[in-house]
């Protein structure tokens, strides 16, 4: 080999060496991360997976956080178009309501707490990527209470129509939501910002996230996500007050009946029981009182119309030897139950009266349905007020006997 060839080979080797030194190192391949839906994540648990050891992520919207105090600090709820799941968080829980996020699932585990599937513990700094901070919440899934009692829609943001709270009160604690066929628990932590707000008393729609504590329960995102001002269901025929006076002895004082009161405003007379031919009722009269003025009140027990929709009053009345004494009917929502009811504000109520009988006793006549709807949403007292006089030897005597029986306050 001549010198020229040797030199050429040496130069070729040198250039090859330098070229090889200038090549960039080949990076290792990026790990493949598969995006799955929340429903698929839940299926992993159903298939026996306890801890995720593959590179998968879920993407969804945070539908419930501890921001308003209605969740423990380490819990949040995530939802996508396929379903929802409860997340537990290690470290600071900085999830923001309605934010859209991606959660890397590798290393997180499934647990069940009183029937609620939980997925965690998620490190927000290591496993979560924020997509949008102001994302709109997903449209709530329209469901029925029956659906939820059957175990459907766990951890999802839902809307329930035509429902009402069974009892009045505040949001704090477990309250019963009903559609008049089924009942669902609505749970609000005592530390929630709206815990002390009053429950709506009407019928309508409610939104919230479905959790579980041995059975399905609804968690509210905020008490403003309610529209419950309609007429309540299932009230037809509900009885709020009923009294037929059959337990009252003849000449017995009305105030011996539980909750009933009789007070004399003038003349010292009271309402009392009477009985003829097996029928019992109560009555008032100024006859034989010797008083220039007789005013006596009979007041029924307080009637709770807080949840009423179309309440009404009926009763039977009769008069005897009518010569001008009157009986009026009143209702009050501000009477305190004191012994001086005439100092309170009373609203007069109209009712059908019996035909006047100046020479004997009339037949009992129904009052008709006296509308109490102006008092719905309140607690109301009803009062029958007798006014007469019997100052012997004067022409101004008004001694009519007025009789009342079969008092009923009910729902149309």
C-alpha positions as MATLAB code, in Angstrom:
seq = 'XXXXXXXXXXXXXXXXXXXXXXXXXXXXXXXXXXXXXXXXXXXXXXXXXXXXXXXXXXXXXXXXXXXXXXXXXXXXXXXXXXXXXXXXXXXXXXXXXXXXXXXXXXXXXXXXXXXXXXXXXXXXXXXXXXXXXXXXXXXXXXXXXXXXXXXXXXXXXXXXXXXXXXXXXXXXXXXXXXXXXXXXXXXXXXXXXXXXXXXXXXXXXXXXXXXXXXXXXXXXXXXXXXXXXXXXXXXXXXXXXXXXXXXXXXXXXXXXXXXXXXXXXXXXXXXXXXXXXXXXXXXXXXXXXXXXXXXXXXXXXXXXXXXXXXXXXXXXXXXXXXXXXXXXXXXXXXXXXXXXXXXXXXXXXXXXXXXXXXXXXXXXXXXXXXXXXXXXXXXXXXXXXXXXXXXXXXXXXXXXXXXXXXXXXXXX';
ca = [
       0.000    0.000    0.000;
       1.532    3.314   -1.068;
       1.837    6.299    1.168;
      -1.035    8.201   -0.453;
      -3.504    5.422    0.167;
      -2.370    5.067    3.765;
      -2.831    8.784    4.368;
      -6.327    8.675    2.815;
      -7.372    5.786    5.036;
      -6.075    7.568    8.139;
      -7.983   10.739    7.233;
     -11.160    8.721    6.626;
     -10.879    7.049   10.026;
     -10.272   10.389   11.748;
     -13.290   12.037   10.077;
     -15.489    9.067   10.905;
     -14.391    9.290   14.539;
     -15.211   12.987   14.789;
     -18.536   12.570   13.025;
     -19.530    9.814   15.417;
     -18.583   11.988   18.406;
     -20.843   14.838   17.200;
     -24.062   12.730   17.014;
     -26.798   13.552   19.573;
     -27.555   10.693   21.994;
     -30.825    8.905   21.203;
     -33.326    9.579   24.034;
     -35.295    6.701   25.483;
     -38.859    6.405   24.153;
     -41.561    8.439   25.939;
     -43.846    6.297   28.093;
     -47.202    5.708   26.454;
     -50.025    7.136   28.590;
     -53.517    5.970   27.747;
     -56.479    8.238   28.366;
     -59.539    6.444   29.705;
     -62.996    7.476   30.849;
     -64.163    7.526   34.445;
     -66.469    4.612   33.677;
     -63.441    2.561   32.554;
     -61.631    3.515   35.742;
     -64.555    2.263   37.805;
     -64.615   -0.938   35.728;
     -61.004   -1.605   36.717;
     -62.158   -1.814   40.331;
     -65.097   -4.017   39.353;
     -62.608   -6.342   37.646;
     -60.597   -6.750   40.836;
     -57.899   -4.105   40.405;
     -56.917   -2.654   43.779;
     -54.091   -0.354   42.683;
     -53.401    1.059   39.221;
     -49.957    0.044   37.919;
     -50.350    1.186   34.314;
     -49.894    4.585   32.693;
     -53.485    5.757   32.362;
     -55.090    9.111   32.983;
     -58.616   10.436   33.273;
     -59.783   13.873   32.268;
     -62.858   15.537   33.733;
     -64.433   18.382   35.660;
     -64.280   18.780   39.439;
     -67.948   18.843   40.470;
     -67.646   19.105   44.258;
     -64.919   20.364   46.596;
     -64.614   21.321   50.275;
     -64.757   25.033   49.374;
     -68.193   25.577   50.972;
     -67.538   23.200   53.839;
     -69.775   20.364   52.664;
     -66.944   17.850   52.182;
     -63.971   16.718   54.261;
     -60.783   18.579   53.351;
     -59.244   15.577   51.579;
     -62.135   14.769   49.219;
     -63.274   15.977   45.782;
     -65.531   14.609   43.058;
     -64.504   14.235   39.396;
     -66.822   13.634   36.447;
     -66.599   13.197   32.704;
     -69.175   12.240   30.095;
     -69.030    8.587   31.170;
     -69.468    8.873   34.933;
     -68.165   10.249   38.213;
     -65.827    9.169   40.995;
     -64.848   10.340   44.469;
     -61.172   11.312   44.776;
     -59.167   11.367   47.978;
     -56.231   13.753   48.110;
     -52.892   13.539   49.887;
     -51.456   16.894   50.874;
     -53.188   20.172   50.115;
     -56.522   19.850   48.355;
     -56.345   22.712   45.870;
     -58.957   21.397   43.461;
     -61.217   24.251   42.341;
     -64.911   23.752   41.690;
     -65.725   23.401   37.962;
     -62.037   23.245   36.974;
     -61.113   20.794   34.223;
     -58.148   18.578   35.087;
     -56.196   15.503   34.033;
     -55.316   12.962   36.712;
     -52.479   10.454   36.243;
     -53.791    7.281   37.821;
     -50.637    5.187   38.172;
     -49.949    4.418   41.839;
     -53.431    5.351   43.086;
     -55.680    2.785   44.752;
     -59.363    1.972   45.075;
     -61.115    1.806   48.437;
     -64.730    1.595   49.522;
     -66.164    3.620   52.394;
     -69.676    2.623   53.436;
     -70.450    1.697   49.851;
     -68.839    4.752   48.221;
     -66.035    3.950   45.757;
     -63.043    6.220   46.382;
     -59.873    6.611   44.311;
     -56.639    7.974   45.806;
     -54.588    9.125   47.452;
     -53.958   11.648   44.699;
     -51.050   14.077   44.918;
     -52.229   17.202   43.127;
     -48.666   18.468   42.617;
     -47.428   15.188   41.113;
     -50.451   13.622   39.434;
     -52.765   16.432   38.350;
     -52.554   18.831   35.430;
     -54.920   21.788   35.243;
     -56.585   22.171   31.851;
     -58.989   25.025   32.508;
     -59.745   26.842   35.723;
     -63.121   28.273   34.794;
     -64.705   25.363   32.994;
     -68.475   25.141   33.132;
     -69.863   22.308   35.240;
     -71.180   19.365   33.257;
     -74.884   19.392   32.579;
     -76.483   17.494   35.461;
     -77.877   14.079   34.668;
     -81.663   14.062   35.009;
     -82.578   11.209   37.357;
     -85.319    9.995   39.683;
     -85.082    9.047   43.331;
     -85.889    5.468   42.304;
     -82.815    5.466   40.014;
     -80.584    6.567   42.863;
     -82.002    4.068   45.345;
     -81.200    1.377   42.772;
     -77.503    2.312   42.993;
     -77.209    4.219   39.732;
     -75.226    7.430   39.104;
     -72.879    7.215   42.094;
     -70.576   10.257   42.319;
     -72.379   12.015   39.465;
     -73.794   15.522   39.354;
     -77.544   15.072   38.993;
     -80.836   16.924   38.760;
     -84.028   15.609   40.343;
     -87.424   17.060   39.427;
     -90.791   17.187   41.209;
     -89.401   16.709   44.710;
     -89.772   18.394   48.091;
     -88.304   18.204   51.572;
     -90.527   16.098   53.792;
     -90.135   18.270   56.887;
     -89.307   21.940   57.524;
     -86.031   22.994   59.120;
     -82.507   23.946   58.081;
     -80.093   22.171   55.741;
     -77.789   20.951   58.522;
     -77.726   17.177   58.986;
     -79.671   14.490   57.143;
     -82.922   15.691   55.584;
     -85.487   13.652   53.685;
     -86.231   14.515   50.049;
     -89.367   12.926   48.610;
     -91.282   12.674   45.359;
     -94.265   11.362   47.355;
     -93.405    7.791   46.310;
     -89.744    7.412   47.329;
     -87.408    9.135   49.775;
     -83.724   10.133   49.492;
     -81.334   11.424   52.155;
     -79.834   14.876   51.597;
     -76.803   15.334   53.830;
     -75.231   18.668   54.739;
     -72.267   18.976   57.093;
     -72.811   21.296   60.051;
     -69.770   23.289   58.930;
     -71.166   24.040   55.468;
     -71.634   27.737   54.796;
     -75.340   27.194   54.111;
     -76.051   24.697   56.911;
     -78.186   27.140   58.887;
     -80.254   28.301   55.913;
     -83.923   27.297   55.933;
     -85.082   24.473   53.700;
     -87.454   25.454   50.900;
     -91.010   24.360   51.614;
     -92.247   23.990   48.037;
     -91.900   21.378   45.312;
     -89.473   21.639   42.400;
     -85.967   20.728   41.253;
     -82.727   20.137   43.117;
     -79.147   19.577   41.940;
     -76.288   17.869   43.732;
     -73.705   15.101   43.687;
     -74.678   11.549   44.595;
     -72.606   10.104   47.399;
     -73.275    7.062   49.539;
     -73.284    6.262   53.228;
     -74.646    2.723   53.294;
     -77.345    4.058   50.984;
     -77.495    6.798   48.383;
     -77.388   10.367   49.646;
     -77.332   13.703   47.874;
     -74.624   16.267   48.621;
     -75.376   19.857   47.663;
     -72.787   21.968   45.876;
     -74.629   25.070   47.053;
     -78.117   25.684   48.411;
     -78.733   28.086   45.533;
     -78.970   25.151   43.117;
     -82.594   24.641   44.142;
     -85.834   25.818   42.576;
     -88.535   24.576   44.926;
     -91.418   27.036   45.003;
     -94.214   24.959   43.450;
     -97.182   23.314   45.128;
     -96.288   20.309   47.246;
     -97.350   16.837   46.216;
     -99.200   14.245   48.255;
    -101.084   16.622   50.533;
    -104.658   15.995   49.387;
    -106.646   14.964   52.418;
    -103.875   15.653   54.930;
    -105.439   16.608   58.275;
    -103.782   19.362   60.308;
    -106.393   19.684   63.080;
    -109.505   17.718   63.972;
    -111.831   17.889   66.971;
    -115.364   16.540   67.431;
    -115.578   17.276   71.184;
    -116.769   13.752   72.006;
    -114.329   13.517   74.927;
    -115.621   16.701   76.554;
    -118.110   16.193   79.396;
    -121.383   18.075   79.420;
    -120.751   21.546   80.869;
    -117.035   20.741   80.798;
    -114.657   23.646   80.197;
    -113.181   23.684   76.677;
    -109.719   24.319   78.125;
    -109.705   20.759   79.491;
    -109.167   19.581   75.893;
    -105.486   19.403   75.003;
    -104.365   22.602   73.333;
    -107.776   24.286   73.404;
    -108.297   27.509   75.367;
    -111.229   29.667   76.426;
    -110.733   33.207   77.710;
    -113.274   35.748   78.924;
    -112.656   39.258   77.645;
    -115.783   40.600   79.353;
    -118.636   39.193   81.419;
    -116.877   36.174   82.932;
    -118.437   33.542   80.628;
    -116.601   30.640   78.934;
    -117.152   28.134   76.171;
    -118.266   24.747   77.502;
    -119.435   21.334   76.370;
    -123.025   20.212   75.843;
    -124.757   17.020   74.803;
    -128.230   16.151   73.497;
    -129.353   12.755   72.220;
    -125.789   11.466   72.143;
    -124.332   14.341   70.103;
    -121.682   16.487   71.762;
    -120.536   19.989   70.878;
    -119.296   23.221   72.495;
    -121.272   26.398   73.000;
    -121.295   29.898   74.458;
    -124.160   32.092   75.641;
    -124.750   35.269   77.614;
    -128.026   33.916   78.960;
    -128.504   34.424   82.683;
    -125.144   36.199   83.024;
    -126.506   39.498   84.337;
    -123.735   41.251   82.396;
    -124.029   44.295   80.159;
    -121.343   42.811   77.910;
    -120.187   39.245   77.380;
    -117.204   38.511   75.152;
    -115.632   35.062   75.302;
    -112.972   33.478   73.122;
    -112.490   29.841   72.144;
    -109.073   29.195   70.600;
    -108.031   25.986   68.870;
    -104.542   24.504   69.276;
    -101.917   26.094   67.067;
    -102.164   24.614   63.578;
     -98.919   24.138   61.658;
     -99.448   25.154   58.030;
     -95.726   25.494   57.313;
     -95.868   22.954   54.481;
     -99.490   23.472   53.481;
    -100.544   24.271   49.925;
    -104.338   24.612   49.910;
    -105.450   24.375   53.542;
    -109.030   24.929   54.548;
    -111.209   24.932   57.664;
    -114.657   23.442   58.094;
    -116.882   23.212   61.146;
    -120.555   22.873   61.964;
    -122.474   25.593   63.769;
    -125.974   26.196   65.071;
    -127.722   28.912   67.030;
    -130.504   28.909   69.592;
    -133.085   31.543   70.495;
    -131.356   34.085   68.339;
    -131.861   37.649   69.517;
    -128.719   39.280   68.221;
    -125.674   37.828   69.981;
    -122.947   37.067   67.457;
    -120.197   34.553   66.812;
    -117.235   35.581   64.684;
    -114.332   33.535   63.343;
    -110.751   34.816   63.337;
    -107.241   33.616   62.480;
    -103.890   34.899   63.711;
    -100.279   34.145   62.891;
     -98.850   36.430   65.576;
    -100.851   35.360   68.623;
     -98.435   34.098   71.275;
    -100.823   31.840   73.169;
    -101.288   34.347   75.992;
    -104.404   34.742   78.143;
    -105.238   38.064   76.460;
    -105.705   37.065   72.815;
    -107.605   40.283   72.035;
    -104.306   42.194   72.172;
    -102.980   40.323   69.113;
    -103.704   40.864   65.431;
    -106.588   38.732   64.143;
    -107.967   38.377   60.628;
    -111.745   37.878   60.329;
    -112.836   34.865   58.273;
    -116.184   34.425   56.568;
    -118.204   31.227   56.880;
    -121.673   29.907   56.100;
    -123.992   30.531   59.040;
    -127.065   28.593   60.123;
    -130.524   29.985   59.545;
    -131.508   32.159   62.486;
    -134.022   30.624   64.878;
    -135.462   33.115   67.415;
    -137.797   30.577   69.040;
    -135.682   27.443   69.311;
    -132.487   25.819   68.071;
    -131.445   25.636   64.438;
    -129.992   22.602   62.746;
    -126.203   22.331   62.551;
    -124.927   23.711   59.248;
    -121.495   23.285   57.665;
    -119.367   26.398   57.450;
    -118.229   25.412   53.984;
    -114.530   25.341   53.165;
    -112.996   28.422   54.755;
    -109.834   29.222   52.791;
    -106.709   29.292   54.962;
    -104.217   29.623   52.099;
    -103.271   33.183   53.196;
    -101.731   31.496   56.235;
     -99.822   28.711   54.477;
     -96.183   28.640   55.411;
     -97.098   29.767   58.941;
     -98.379   28.494   62.248;
    -101.886   29.788   62.820;
    -104.384   30.037   65.654;
    -108.139   29.921   65.009;
    -110.593   31.637   67.351;
    -114.371   31.671   67.713;
    -115.473   34.832   69.536;
    -118.920   35.156   71.089;
    -120.381   38.610   71.822;
    -123.642   39.085   73.742;
    -125.266   40.702   76.779;
    -127.859   39.896   79.446;
    -128.408   42.854   81.717;
    -131.778   41.907   83.178;
    -134.601   44.336   82.713;
    -133.187   46.021   79.594;
    -134.182   45.702   75.966;
    -130.572   45.328   74.849;
    -130.238   41.693   75.933;
    -128.487   39.547   73.361;
    -128.428   36.025   74.707;
    -128.312   33.843   71.597;
    -126.624   30.484   72.174;
    -123.967   29.653   69.592;
    -122.830   26.053   69.092;
    -119.758   24.634   67.298;
    -118.903   21.050   66.351;
    -116.683   18.956   64.048;
    -113.736   21.318   63.577;
    -111.418   20.212   60.768;
    -108.381   21.837   59.169;
    -107.194   19.841   56.184;
    -105.679   20.009   52.703;
    -107.794   20.167   49.577;
];
